[in-house]
Amino acid sequence: MDLSTLHTFRVAACDLNGQMRGKRVPPSYADKLVKGAVRMPLSALNVDLWGADIAGSPLVFESGDADGILLPTDRGPVPMPWLDTPTALVPMCLYDDDGAPFAGDPRHALSAVLDRYAARGWSVVAATELEFTLLDASGNAPQPPLNPVTRRRLSSEAVLSLAEMDAFDAFFTELYDGCDAMGIPAQTAISEAGIGQFEINLNHQNALRCADDTWLFKALVRGLARKHGFAATFMAKPYPTDAGNGMHVHFSVLDDQGRNVFDDGGPDGTDTLRAAVAGCLAAMPGSTLIFAPHGNSYERLVPSAHAPTGACWAYENRTAAIRIPGGAPAARRIEHRVAGGDINPYLMLAAVLGAALVGIEDDLRPPAPITGNAYEIDGLPQLARDWASAVAAFETDPLIARILPAELIRYLAMTKRQEIARFSDRPSETHWMSYLEAV
């Protein structure tokens, strides 16, 4: 895409909440991006949900709110189909003035985990399943949107309904066109269990590219929904009594010959697979904040709601937190089912893949896989029970310290404590307005 032909274009990096932070720049910058022509405060990637500085952060007054350098990733530029004026987005990463990756940039955190796999001669292939809800956000409370065909408000679940998918054909057609233009490998789409809820799967690909595309896809969905007269949200729980939005991730690991290290030719998988599962289970309680980063996230993590609350694994069992799908042995993989749709995809993949690698490095062994309904099994290690508990567990967990930079752990804990305090000062019935299109 020729940036020099555009009126303006955007440059943006991903903050800790998964929001885009950056600038609108003229086409004269097109050839200067790789030279560090765009600078931005380091603190900009570590603001709270509303974009406010974090009180007491070492990135603000203590350091003079110093700038870092934005440099383009290998992902962009990509068009922005939700805007009326043709333009592009160049995804960026933030670096210190000396050229070192900024520790508070979540994309760098995932890159560092993947570098550890690369040191073994391995690469990670991953895919995400993204659930989102279309709704009418024009009133004082979210409500289902109007069916574009009947002009009546959606009122019931429509699992795998082609009629409901086709009612929103104009939106989904433009969504697939947008994915194609942006190079996002969108696969199947279905109507899900919630009212106005849908799911689209992205195809397996390099794990860093998977995170990039998940981040971009969320922006595309939200932008196109507004263009079509409604809103789209990845909130974990848009309605208190309806289904929540999850984001499952599938991953496998390839050696330097392209062989799947989880494949033993049979249905059970290798010892390496089981070590990766054990690492994911061990890190799961401390990782809760990554998988459930907002107050609203904990409304989804309740028993018997298709959202795991206990750390367990199983073969072909969707009640388990970690599922080993069936199918051809060459495609043996791990499905991690805990995260909500409101996550930061870079941090989520860093936590999952980092935990799996810890399990492999330490040659851990998981407990026996469960059978039956995970929600009826007593004694399973539990995820953090609420937002504040998740913050405390996250910042003190020794496995998290092996996965993420100490600075990022500190910045995220400070950010979430500030958000907890700020939400406590707001009427609970207005909280959805803050989350709607920010997560």
Backbone torsions as a table, in degrees:
resi	resn	phi	psi	omega
1	MET	NA	126.2	-175.9
2	ASP	-84.8	102.5	-177.4
3	LEU	-66.5	-26.3	-175.4
4	SER	-69.3	-14.3	-179.4
5	THR	-91.6	-4.9	-176.0
6	LEU	-89.2	155.5	175.7
7	HIS	-66.6	-47.7	170.9
8	THR	-149.8	169.4	170.4
9	PHE	-143.5	171.9	-176.1
10	ARG	-110.6	146.5	167.7
11	VAL	-124.0	136.9	-176.2
12	ALA	-155.0	144.9	170.4
13	ALA	-114.8	168.6	-176.1
14	CYS	-97.0	127.1	177.8
15	ASP	-86.7	-177.9	-174.6
16	LEU	-65.0	-24.6	177.6
17	ASN	-91.8	3.1	-179.7
18	GLY	86.9	5.3	178.6
19	GLN	-83.2	153.3	177.3
20	MET	-82.8	126.9	176.3
21	ARG	-124.0	125.0	-178.4
22	GLY	-178.9	-147.7	-172.7
23	LYS	-142.3	159.4	169.7
24	ARG	-99.7	126.7	-173.9
25	VAL	-130.7	155.8	179.1
26	PRO	-78.4	163.4	-177.9
27	PRO	-62.6	-18.1	178.4
28	SER	-63.2	-16.7	179.3
29	TYR	-82.3	-10.5	-171.1
30	ALA	-52.9	-44.1	-176.7
31	ASP	-88.6	-2.2	-175.5
32	LYS	-106.6	-3.7	-176.4
33	LEU	-61.6	-43.2	-177.6
34	VAL	-69.7	-12.4	178.7
35	LYS	-94.3	3.8	178.7
36	GLY	80.0	33.0	-176.8
37	ALA	-69.8	-22.5	-178.6
38	VAL	-105.2	123.3	178.2
39	ARG	-115.0	154.9	-178.3
40	MET	-155.9	144.0	178.1
41	PRO	-56.8	137.2	175.8
42	LEU	-57.9	-33.3	-178.5
43	SER	-64.8	-18.3	-175.7
44	ALA	-64.5	-25.6	178.5
45	LEU	-87.1	-4.2	-177.7
46	ASN	-124.7	36.1	173.9
47	VAL	-87.1	171.0	179.8
48	ASP	-83.2	-174.4	-174.0
49	LEU	-57.4	-31.9	-178.1
50	TRP	-92.1	-3.9	179.2
51	GLY	94.3	16.2	179.8
52	ALA	-91.2	147.7	174.5
53	ASP	-57.5	152.4	177.8
54	ILE	-88.4	121.2	-179.1
55	ALA	-60.0	128.9	178.7
56	GLY	80.7	2.9	-179.6
57	SER	-66.2	136.9	176.6
58	PRO	-67.4	-10.7	-179.2
59	LEU	-83.8	-9.5	-174.3
60	VAL	-103.5	-105.9	-172.0
61	PHE	-67.6	-36.2	-176.8
62	GLU	-58.3	-33.3	-178.7
63	SER	-110.4	9.7	-178.8
64	GLY	75.8	17.6	-179.1
65	ASP	51.2	55.3	-173.1
66	ALA	-68.6	150.3	175.8
67	ASP	-79.7	153.7	164.6
68	GLY	-118.5	-178.6	-177.5
69	ILE	-111.8	128.8	174.5
70	LEU	-89.4	127.0	176.0
71	LEU	-125.8	143.2	-176.3
72	PRO	-67.8	143.8	171.1
73	THR	-80.6	-178.8	176.9
74	ASP	-86.7	11.9	-174.1
75	ARG	-91.8	-32.2	-170.6
76	GLY	-104.6	-171.2	-4.5
77	PRO	-78.4	157.9	178.0
78	VAL	-129.9	147.8	176.0
79	PRO	-67.8	163.7	178.3
80	MET	-121.5	81.9	-169.9
81	PRO	-65.0	-14.1	-178.4
82	TRP	-81.6	-9.7	179.4
83	LEU	-94.2	150.0	-180.0
84	ASP	-74.0	-35.1	180.0
85	THR	-90.0	126.5	179.2
86	PRO	-56.7	124.3	179.5
87	THR	-154.8	-178.9	-176.5
88	ALA	-139.8	159.2	173.9
89	LEU	-117.3	132.3	173.5
90	VAL	-109.2	108.0	176.8
91	PRO	-64.8	137.7	-174.9
92	MET	-128.5	164.2	168.2
93	CYS	-124.0	155.5	-175.8
94	LEU	-104.1	135.1	-177.7
95	TYR	-127.5	153.0	172.0
96	ASP	-69.8	166.6	-179.8
97	ASP	-60.2	-26.6	179.9
98	ASP	-86.0	4.8	177.3
99	GLY	91.3	-0.6	179.4
100	ALA	-77.4	142.0	176.1
101	PRO	-58.3	133.1	178.2
102	PHE	-70.1	124.2	-173.8
103	ALA	-64.7	-19.9	179.6
104	GLY	-89.3	5.9	178.0
105	ASP	-91.3	116.5	-175.0
106	PRO	-64.3	-27.4	178.4
107	ARG	-66.7	-38.4	176.1
108	HIS	-62.3	-35.3	-179.9
109	ALA	-62.5	-43.4	177.8
110	LEU	-67.4	-41.1	178.8
111	SER	-58.3	-39.8	-179.3
112	ALA	-65.2	-40.1	176.6
113	VAL	-63.2	-44.4	-179.5
114	LEU	-66.9	-30.4	175.1
115	ASP	-62.9	-33.1	178.5
116	ARG	-68.8	-36.4	172.8
117	TYR	-65.0	-43.6	-178.4
118	ALA	-61.3	-32.8	178.8
119	ALA	-63.3	-22.0	176.2
120	ARG	-91.1	-0.8	-174.5
121	GLY	82.6	18.6	-175.9
122	TRP	-110.9	156.7	170.7
123	SER	-133.0	155.0	-176.7
124	VAL	-112.2	132.6	175.3
125	VAL	-110.8	131.8	-174.5
126	ALA	-141.5	158.3	176.2
127	ALA	-146.0	148.9	178.5
128	THR	-117.5	148.4	172.7
129	GLU	-113.4	117.1	-170.4
130	LEU	-111.6	120.1	174.1
131	GLU	-101.5	139.9	176.9
132	PHE	-148.1	162.9	-177.0
133	THR	-121.8	129.4	171.6
134	LEU	-88.2	135.4	-177.9
135	LEU	-153.3	169.2	175.0
136	ASP	-99.3	114.5	-177.0
137	ALA	-109.0	23.5	-174.0
138	SER	-83.4	-13.1	-177.3
139	GLY	-105.7	-160.2	-178.7
140	ASN	-84.1	-5.5	176.8
141	ALA	-148.2	147.6	177.8
142	PRO	-66.5	144.1	176.4
143	GLN	-144.9	160.7	-178.8
144	PRO	-60.2	150.7	-179.6
145	PRO	-79.0	170.2	173.1
146	LEU	-76.7	138.5	171.1
147	ASN	-65.0	121.2	-176.3
148	PRO	-61.6	-19.6	-179.2
149	VAL	-90.2	-52.1	-175.8
150	THR	-86.5	-19.6	-175.2
151	ARG	64.8	18.0	172.8
152	ARG	-103.5	148.9	-177.2
153	ARG	-70.1	137.7	175.4
154	LEU	-59.2	140.8	-174.3
155	SER	-137.4	-2.5	-177.5
156	SER	-149.8	167.0	176.7
157	GLU	-67.6	153.9	-178.6
158	ALA	-147.6	59.5	-174.7
159	VAL	-59.6	124.3	177.4
160	LEU	56.6	30.6	179.9
161	SER	-82.8	118.1	174.4
162	LEU	-70.3	-31.6	179.7
163	ALA	-61.7	-42.4	179.6
164	GLU	-70.1	-39.4	175.6
165	MET	-58.8	-45.0	-176.0
166	ASP	-71.4	-25.6	175.5
167	ALA	-62.0	-30.8	178.8
168	PHE	-103.4	31.4	-174.4
169	ASP	-58.3	-41.7	-177.3
170	ALA	-60.9	-41.5	178.7
171	PHE	-65.7	-48.6	-175.9
172	PHE	-69.9	-33.1	175.8
173	THR	-63.3	-44.8	179.0
174	GLU	-69.0	-30.9	177.6
175	LEU	-65.7	-45.5	177.7
176	TYR	-65.3	-39.4	176.3
177	ASP	-61.7	-41.2	178.8
178	GLY	-64.4	-41.9	177.0
179	CYS	-60.6	-43.0	179.5
180	ASP	-61.9	-43.9	-179.5
181	ALA	-65.6	-33.2	-177.9
182	MET	-90.3	-3.7	-179.2
183	GLY	74.8	26.9	179.2
184	ILE	-94.7	123.5	-172.8
185	PRO	-81.8	69.4	179.5
186	ALA	-68.8	135.1	-179.9
187	GLN	-112.7	-125.4	-174.3
188	THR	-74.4	149.5	173.5
189	ALA	-123.6	141.9	177.4
190	ILE	-139.5	158.3	166.2
191	SER	-84.9	138.6	-172.1
192	GLU	-104.8	-167.7	-171.2
193	ALA	-73.7	-24.0	-177.9
194	GLY	-87.7	163.9	177.5
195	ILE	-70.1	120.5	-178.8
196	GLY	71.5	18.2	-177.4
197	GLN	-99.2	139.3	-179.4
198	PHE	-136.5	163.0	177.4
199	GLU	-136.5	137.5	171.9
200	ILE	-128.7	134.7	178.1
201	ASN	-98.4	140.3	172.4
202	LEU	-100.8	145.4	-175.0
203	ASN	-71.1	156.7	177.2
204	HIS	-63.4	137.5	178.9
205	GLN	-163.0	178.6	174.6
206	ASN	-45.9	135.6	-171.0
207	ALA	-62.7	-36.6	179.1
208	LEU	-68.7	-41.6	175.9
209	ARG	-63.3	-37.1	176.8
210	CYS	-58.2	-45.6	179.0
211	ALA	-65.0	-43.6	177.3
212	ASP	-55.9	-48.8	-175.1
213	ASP	-69.8	-33.1	176.0
214	THR	-64.5	-43.6	177.4
215	TRP	-60.8	-47.3	-179.3
216	LEU	-68.1	-37.7	-179.4
217	PHE	-62.0	-41.5	179.7
218	LYS	-61.5	-40.4	177.8
219	ALA	-65.8	-40.3	179.4
220	LEU	-62.7	-46.9	-179.1
221	VAL	-60.4	-47.4	-178.6
222	ARG	-64.3	-42.3	-178.3
223	GLY	-66.5	-44.4	-178.9
224	LEU	-69.3	-33.0	177.6
225	ALA	-59.8	-45.6	178.4
226	ARG	-62.1	-37.1	178.8
227	LYS	-62.8	-28.4	-178.8
228	HIS	-97.6	7.8	170.5
229	GLY	93.9	10.4	174.1
230	PHE	-137.9	-172.3	179.2
231	ALA	-118.8	156.8	173.0
232	ALA	-126.7	138.6	179.9
233	THR	-134.7	145.9	173.0
234	PHE	-104.4	14.3	174.6
235	MET	-47.6	141.8	179.7
236	ALA	-63.0	-32.7	-176.9
237	LYS	-145.2	85.5	-179.2
238	PRO	-64.5	-36.8	179.2
239	TYR	-123.9	136.3	-175.3
240	PRO	-58.2	-33.4	-173.3
241	THR	-108.9	9.9	-178.6
242	ASP	-113.3	173.0	-178.1
243	ALA	-61.4	146.8	177.9
244	GLY	-94.3	166.7	179.5
245	ASN	-96.1	122.3	176.0
246	GLY	-107.1	171.1	172.7
247	MET	-142.7	93.4	179.4
248	HIS	-80.4	148.3	176.3
249	VAL	-125.6	134.8	175.1
250	HIS	-108.8	138.9	176.4
251	PHE	-149.7	150.4	171.8
252	SER	-137.8	166.1	-174.5
253	VAL	-124.9	130.0	-179.0
254	LEU	-109.7	141.0	176.0
255	ASP	-84.5	-174.8	-174.6
256	ASP	-71.7	-6.2	174.3
257	GLN	-101.8	4.8	-179.2
258	GLY	80.9	11.8	179.2
259	ARG	-87.5	141.4	179.1
260	ASN	-76.1	114.8	-176.5
261	VAL	-72.3	-7.6	175.8
262	PHE	-90.0	-8.2	-172.1
263	ASP	-96.2	121.6	174.6
264	ASP	-111.9	11.9	-178.8
265	GLY	86.4	-5.1	-179.4
266	GLY	-128.9	-171.0	-174.9
267	PRO	-78.8	-16.9	-172.5
268	ASP	-87.8	-26.2	-176.5
269	GLY	83.0	175.7	-172.6
270	THR	-88.2	171.3	171.8
271	ASP	-61.4	-31.6	177.9
272	THR	-63.6	-40.6	176.0
273	LEU	-60.4	-46.6	-177.7
274	ARG	-66.8	-33.0	175.5
275	ALA	-66.3	-39.5	177.3
276	ALA	-64.0	-42.1	176.7
277	VAL	-60.2	-44.4	-179.1
278	ALA	-61.7	-40.1	177.3
279	GLY	-63.7	-42.3	178.4
280	CYS	-62.5	-40.3	179.0
281	LEU	-67.0	-42.0	-177.9
282	ALA	-64.3	-36.4	-177.2
283	ALA	-88.7	-5.6	-171.9
284	MET	-62.7	-47.8	179.4
285	PRO	-60.0	-43.5	179.4
286	GLY	-70.6	-20.6	-180.0
287	SER	-89.2	-0.4	-175.1
288	THR	-51.3	-39.5	-178.1
289	LEU	-62.1	-31.3	177.6
290	ILE	-71.9	-40.8	-177.6
291	PHE	-81.0	-21.8	-179.0
292	ALA	-138.2	76.1	-168.2
293	PRO	-84.4	-2.3	-173.7
294	HIS	-131.7	160.6	178.1
295	GLY	-56.0	-41.8	180.0
296	ASN	-63.4	-24.2	-177.8
297	SER	-59.6	-31.6	-172.7
298	TYR	-80.2	-10.9	172.0
299	GLU	-74.5	-20.8	176.5
300	ARG	-84.4	-34.4	-174.7
301	LEU	-83.0	71.1	178.6
302	VAL	-128.5	150.7	-177.3
303	PRO	-58.1	146.0	174.3
304	SER	60.8	33.2	179.2
305	ALA	-123.2	25.7	-179.4
306	HIS	60.1	24.3	174.9
307	ALA	-130.9	118.6	-174.5
308	PRO	-62.1	141.3	175.0
309	THR	-121.1	-14.3	178.9
310	GLY	-119.4	146.5	-178.5
311	ALA	-82.9	106.0	178.9
312	CYS	-154.5	168.7	179.5
313	TRP	-138.7	164.2	-178.0
314	ALA	-165.5	163.3	170.6
315	TYR	-92.7	127.8	175.8
316	GLU	47.5	54.1	-178.7
317	ASN	-142.3	109.7	-174.7
318	ARG	-82.0	1.4	172.6
319	THR	-87.5	-12.5	-178.0
320	ALA	-84.3	152.2	178.4
321	ALA	-67.5	-33.9	177.1
322	ILE	-125.1	124.2	-177.3
323	ARG	-116.9	136.8	171.6
324	ILE	-102.0	104.7	-177.9
325	PRO	-66.6	155.2	174.2
326	GLY	-77.4	-161.0	179.3
327	GLY	104.2	-169.7	-175.7
328	ALA	-60.7	134.7	-179.6
329	PRO	-56.1	-34.2	-179.3
330	ALA	-61.9	-21.5	179.5
331	ALA	-102.6	19.0	-177.7
332	ARG	-58.5	133.2	-173.5
333	ARG	-153.6	170.0	176.0
334	ILE	-107.8	132.5	171.6
335	GLU	-108.7	117.9	178.2
336	HIS	-98.9	118.5	-165.2
337	ARG	-110.8	13.2	-170.9
338	VAL	-84.8	-39.9	-166.9
339	ALA	-64.1	146.1	171.4
340	GLY	-86.3	169.4	178.7
341	GLY	-69.3	-10.8	-174.7
342	ASP	-91.1	13.1	-174.3
343	ILE	-80.5	166.4	165.8
344	ASN	-87.9	117.4	-173.4
345	PRO	-63.5	-30.1	178.7
346	TYR	-69.1	-44.9	179.4
347	LEU	-69.0	-38.1	179.3
348	MET	-62.0	-48.0	-179.8
349	LEU	-68.7	-35.9	176.7
350	ALA	-61.9	-42.9	-179.2
351	ALA	-66.5	-45.5	-178.3
352	VAL	-67.0	-51.1	-176.3
353	LEU	-71.8	-34.0	175.4
354	GLY	-65.1	-41.0	178.3
355	ALA	-65.1	-42.4	178.4
356	ALA	-60.1	-40.5	-179.3
357	LEU	-68.5	-37.9	175.0
358	VAL	-59.0	-42.6	178.1
359	GLY	-61.4	-39.0	179.0
360	ILE	-70.7	-44.3	-179.5
361	GLU	-61.0	-38.6	-176.7
362	ASP	-93.1	2.1	-179.0
363	ASP	50.5	48.9	-179.7
364	LEU	-74.1	157.0	175.6
365	ARG	-124.1	131.5	-179.0
366	PRO	-81.3	164.6	169.6
367	PRO	-65.7	173.4	178.8
368	ALA	-61.3	143.1	176.6
369	PRO	-62.7	144.5	-179.1
370	ILE	-78.8	164.2	168.0
371	THR	-130.8	154.9	179.7
372	GLY	80.6	-157.1	-172.6
373	ASN	-86.3	113.9	-178.1
374	ALA	-60.7	-29.4	-177.4
375	TYR	-70.5	-14.4	-179.5
376	GLU	-101.3	6.0	-178.3
377	ILE	-96.6	121.3	179.7
378	ASP	-81.8	152.7	171.0
379	GLY	85.9	6.0	177.6
380	LEU	-72.8	141.7	171.8
381	PRO	-57.5	136.5	-173.0
382	GLN	-105.1	150.1	169.7
383	LEU	-66.8	161.7	176.6
384	ALA	-55.5	140.0	-170.4
385	ARG	-79.8	-22.3	-178.7
386	ASP	-154.3	175.8	-173.1
387	TRP	-61.6	-49.4	-177.8
388	ALA	-63.5	-41.3	178.1
389	SER	-63.7	-35.5	179.0
390	ALA	-65.5	-39.3	177.8
391	VAL	-62.7	-47.1	-178.8
392	ALA	-62.3	-43.2	179.9
393	ALA	-66.0	-40.3	-177.6
394	PHE	-62.1	-45.3	-172.8
395	GLU	-79.8	-8.5	-179.6
396	THR	-116.7	-3.7	-175.0
397	ASP	-74.7	126.3	-177.3
398	PRO	-67.2	-27.1	177.6
399	LEU	-73.6	-37.7	175.2
400	ILE	-60.3	-37.6	179.4
401	ALA	-65.0	-22.0	176.8
402	ARG	-86.8	-11.0	-174.3
403	ILE	-105.5	-42.4	-173.8
404	LEU	-116.7	153.5	177.2
405	PRO	-62.5	145.0	-179.9
406	ALA	-58.5	-37.4	-179.6
407	GLU	-64.4	-43.1	-179.3
408	LEU	-65.1	-40.7	177.2
409	ILE	-58.0	-44.6	-180.0
410	ARG	-65.4	-45.7	-177.5
411	TYR	-63.4	-42.2	-177.9
412	LEU	-68.0	-40.9	178.2
413	ALA	-62.3	-42.4	177.8
414	MET	-63.3	-41.9	179.9
415	THR	-60.8	-46.6	-176.4
416	LYS	-69.8	-34.2	176.8
417	ARG	-66.0	-37.6	177.4
418	GLN	-66.5	-40.0	179.0
419	GLU	-65.9	-39.6	176.6
420	ILE	-57.9	-45.4	-179.4
421	ALA	-65.6	-42.2	-177.1
422	ARG	-70.1	-36.8	177.0
423	PHE	-68.0	-32.0	-179.9
424	SER	-65.6	-20.9	179.0
425	ASP	-89.8	-1.3	-177.3
426	ARG	-112.6	143.9	177.2
427	PRO	-58.4	134.1	-175.0
428	SER	-59.0	-30.5	-178.2
429	GLU	-70.9	-9.5	178.0
430	THR	-102.9	-2.6	-174.9
431	HIS	-59.9	-34.2	-177.0
432	TRP	-59.9	-30.8	-178.5
433	MET	-63.7	-34.5	179.2
434	SER	-71.7	-35.4	-174.6
435	TYR	-85.8	-28.4	-164.5
436	LEU	-38.4	-61.0	-176.5
437	GLU	-119.2	12.1	179.3
438	ALA	-90.4	-19.4	-174.4
439	VAL	-114.1	NA	NA
